[in-house]
C-alpha cells in the first residue's frame, strides 16, 4: 500500500512538472512574439522563470518542513520575505543612497502594520499555515507598491527637475518643492490595487477564493475572506507607497537643501 501511494505521488509530481513546463513554454512563445515586435526581454524572462520556479519549489519544501512549528517561525519567515522584497524594490530607485533601508522600512511598515492589525481582530490566524501564505501576499503587494512608487517618484523628479529647482530658488522647502511628485508616485502605485478592488468578483475571481471553493469551503465565506485579503493588500500598499515616497524625498537633496541630480539616476534592472 505504501509503495502504491509513493508511486501515485511520483506520478502526480511528474504531471505537475509537465504542466509547469507547458506554462513556461507558453511564456517563451509569447516572448518570441515580443521579439518580433523588437521587445527583447528573452534573457530576463528565462532567468525570471527559472528563479520563480526554483524559489517557489523551495518555499514549498520549507513550508512542508515547518508547517506545524510555532508562531515565531512564521515571523522569521515573513521577516526574511520582507528583506528580500526590500532588496528587489530598491533596484527601482536608480541608485538613490540608502534605497534598501528606505524600501525595507516602507515594506515593513505597510505589511507589518496591516498583518498585525488584522491578526488583532482575528481576521488572520497566528497559525503558520495561514500566517505565512496570507502574509506573503501582503508583503509581495507592498514590494510592488514600493517599486512603483520609487520608480514614479524618481522619474517625476528627473522629468521636472527645472520646476523643482525653481521652487527651491524661490525659497520653497524641499518637501514643498517635490510635493506634487510625492502625490503622483503614491497615486500611481495605488491604481492597480484600486482597479483590482473595483473588478473583484466581476472581472476576476482571485486564486485564494477559487482554492477555498475547490477545497470545499462555502463560496460566500470564501468570497468574504478574499475581500478581507484584498483590503489588507490595499492598506499595506498605501502605507508602503506613502512611506517610500516620503523617505525617498529626503534622499534626493544635499545637506544644503539643493536637489542632487546625481542621486536621481537611471533605473537599474
C-alpha positions in Angstrom: 0.0 0.0 0.0 2.8 2.4 0.9 4.6 1.7 -2.4 1.3 2.4 -4.3 0.9 5.7 -2.5 4.5 6.6 -3.2 4.1 5.7 -6.9 0.9 7.8 -7.1 2.8 10.7 -5.6 5.6 10.4 -8.2 3.0 10.2 -11.0 1.3 13.4 -9.7 4.6 15.1 -9.4 5.5 14.2 -13.0 2.2 15.5 -14.2 2.6 18.8 -12.3 6.2 19.2 -13.7 4.9 18.6 -17.2 2.2 21.2 -16.7 4.7 23.7 -15.3 6.9 23.1 -18.4 3.9 23.8 -20.6 3.2 27.1 -18.8 6.9 28.1 -19.2 6.8 27.1 -22.9 3.8 29.4 -23.3 5.7 32.3 -21.7 8.6 31.7 -24.0 6.3 31.6 -27.0 4.9 34.9 -26.0 8.4 36.3 -25.7 9.0 35.1 -29.3 6.1 37.3 -30.4 7.6 40.2 -28.3 10.9 39.7 -30.1 9.2 40.1 -33.4 8.0 43.5 -32.2 11.6 44.4 -31.2 10.8 44.0 -27.5 13.8 42.0 -26.3 13.3 40.6 -22.8 14.1 36.9 -23.6 17.1 36.7 -21.2 15.3 38.3 -18.3 12.2 36.2 -19.0 14.2 32.9 -18.9 16.0 34.0 -15.7 12.8 35.0 -14.1 11.0 31.8 -14.9 13.9 29.7 -13.6 14.2 31.8 -10.4 10.5 31.8 -9.9 10.2 28.0 -10.2 13.1 27.2 -8.0 12.1 29.7 -5.4 8.5 28.7 -5.1 9.5 25.0 -5.1 12.0 25.7 -2.3 9.3 27.6 -0.3 7.0 24.6 -0.7 9.7 22.3 0.8 10.4 24.8 3.7 6.7 25.1 4.5 6.3 21.3 4.4 9.0 21.0 7.0 7.9 23.8 9.3 4.1 23.8 8.8 3.4 22.8 12.3 6.0 24.9 14.0 5.3 27.9 16.3 4.3 31.5 15.7 7.9 32.6 16.0 9.0 30.6 13.0 6.3 32.3 10.9 7.5 35.7 11.9 11.1 34.8 10.9 9.9 33.6 7.5 7.9 36.8 7.0 11.0 38.9 8.1 13.1 37.0 5.5 10.5 37.7 2.8 10.5 41.4 3.8 14.2 41.7 3.5 14.1 40.0 0.0 11.3 42.3 -1.0 13.2 45.4 0.0 16.3 44.2 -1.9 14.2 43.8 -5.1 12.3 47.0 -4.7 15.4 49.1 -4.0 16.7 48.3 -7.6 14.0 50.6 -8.9 15.3 53.7 -7.2 18.0 54.5 -9.7 20.8 54.2 -7.1 19.4 56.7 -4.6 21.5 56.5 -1.4 20.0 54.4 1.3 17.4 52.9 -1.0 17.5 49.4 0.6 16.8 50.9 4.0 14.0 53.0 2.7 12.4 50.1 0.9 12.8 47.8 3.9 11.2 50.4 6.3 8.4 51.0 3.8 7.6 47.4 3.2 7.9 46.5 6.9 5.6 49.4 7.9 3.0 48.6 5.3 2.9 44.8 5.6 3.7 44.7 9.3 1.0 47.2 10.3 -1.6 45.6 8.2 -0.9 42.0 9.3 -0.7 43.0 13.0 -4.0 44.9 12.8 -5.9 42.1 11.1 -4.4 39.5 13.4 -5.5 41.6 16.4 -9.2 41.3 15.2 -8.9 37.7 14.3 -9.0 38.0 10.5 -5.6 36.4 10.2 -4.8 33.3 12.2 -1.5 33.1 14.1 -1.1 29.6 12.8 1.8 29.3 10.4 -0.3 27.6 7.7 -2.4 30.7 7.4 0.0 33.5 8.6 2.8 32.8 6.0 0.7 32.4 2.8 -1.5 35.5 3.6 1.4 37.4 4.9 3.5 36.7 1.8 0.7 38.0 -0.4 0.6 41.2 1.6 4.4 41.6 1.5 4.6 40.9 -2.2 2.0 43.6 -2.9 3.8 46.0 -0.6 7.0 45.3 -2.5 5.4 46.0 -5.8 3.9 49.2 -4.4 7.3 50.3 -3.2 8.9 49.6 -6.6 6.2 51.5 -8.4 6.3 54.5 -6.0 10.1 54.7 -6.2 10.2 54.4 -9.9 7.4 57.0 -10.4 8.9 59.4 -7.9 12.4 59.1 -9.5 11.0 59.6 -13.0 8.8 62.6 -11.9 11.7 64.4 -10.2 14.0 63.8 -13.1 11.5 65.0 -15.7 10.6 68.1 -13.7 13.9 69.0 -12.2 13.7 72.5 -13.6 10.4 73.2 -11.7 11.8 71.6 -8.6 15.0 73.8 -8.7 12.9 76.9 -9.5 10.7 76.2 -6.4 13.9 75.8 -4.3 15.3 79.1 -5.7 12.1 80.9 -4.7 12.6 79.7 -1.1 10.3 76.7 -1.0 11.3 73.9 1.4 12.5 70.7 -0.2 9.3 68.9 0.9 7.2 71.5 -0.7 9.2 71.5 -3.9 8.6 67.8 -4.6 5.1 67.6 -3.0 3.5 67.0 -6.4 5.9 64.3 -7.3 5.2 62.5 -4.0 1.4 62.6 -4.6 1.9 61.4 -8.2 4.1 58.5 -7.0 1.7 57.3 -4.3 -1.4 57.6 -6.5 0.3 55.8 -9.4 1.3 52.9 -7.2 -2.3 52.5 -5.9 -4.0 52.4 -9.4 -3.6 48.6 -9.8 -4.9 47.9 -6.3 -7.9 50.3 -6.8 -8.7 48.6 -10.1 -8.4 45.1 -8.5 -10.9 46.1 -5.8 -13.3 47.6 -8.4 -13.2 44.4 -10.5 -13.2 41.9 -7.7 -15.8 39.2 -8.5 -16.8 40.8 -11.8 -13.7 40.6 -13.9 -11.7 38.1 -11.9 -12.1 35.5 -9.1 -8.8 35.5 -7.2 -6.8 32.4 -6.6 -7.4 32.2 -2.9 -11.1 32.3 -3.3 -11.0 29.7 -6.1 -8.8 27.4 -4.0 -11.1 27.6 -1.0 -14.1 26.8 -3.1 -12.3 23.8 -4.7 -11.3 22.6 -1.2 -15.0 22.6 -0.2 -15.4 25.9 1.6 -18.7 27.9 1.4 -18.4 30.2 -1.6 -19.9 33.1 0.3 -17.4 32.6 3.1 -14.6 32.3 0.6 -15.7 35.5 -1.2 -15.8 37.5 2.1 -12.4 36.2 3.2 -11.0 37.1 -0.2 -12.3 40.6 0.2 -10.5 40.8 3.6 -7.3 39.8 1.9 -7.7 42.3 -0.9 -8.5 45.0 1.7 -5.3 44.1 3.5 -3.3 44.3 0.3 -4.7 47.7 -0.5 -3.9 49.0 3.0 -0.4 47.6 3.0 0.2 49.1 -0.4 -1.0 52.5 0.5 1.1 52.7 3.7 4.2 51.3 1.8 3.9 53.7 -1.1 3.5 56.7 1.2 6.4 55.8 3.5 8.6 55.0 0.5 7.9 58.3 -1.3 8.3 60.4 1.9 11.6 58.7 2.8 13.0 58.9 -0.7 12.1 62.6 -0.7 14.7 63.2 1.9 17.4 61.3 0.0 17.5 63.4 -3.2 18.6 66.7 -1.6 22.0 67.7 -0.3 22.5 69.0 3.3 22.3 72.5 1.8 18.7 71.6 0.6 19.7 71.6 -3.0 18.5 69.0 -5.5 21.2 66.4 -6.2 20.8 65.2 -9.7 23.4 62.6 -9.2 21.0 61.0 -6.7 18.3 60.8 -9.3 19.9 58.3 -11.6 18.7 55.9 -14.2 16.6 52.9 -13.2 18.7 49.7 -12.5 17.2 46.4 -13.6 
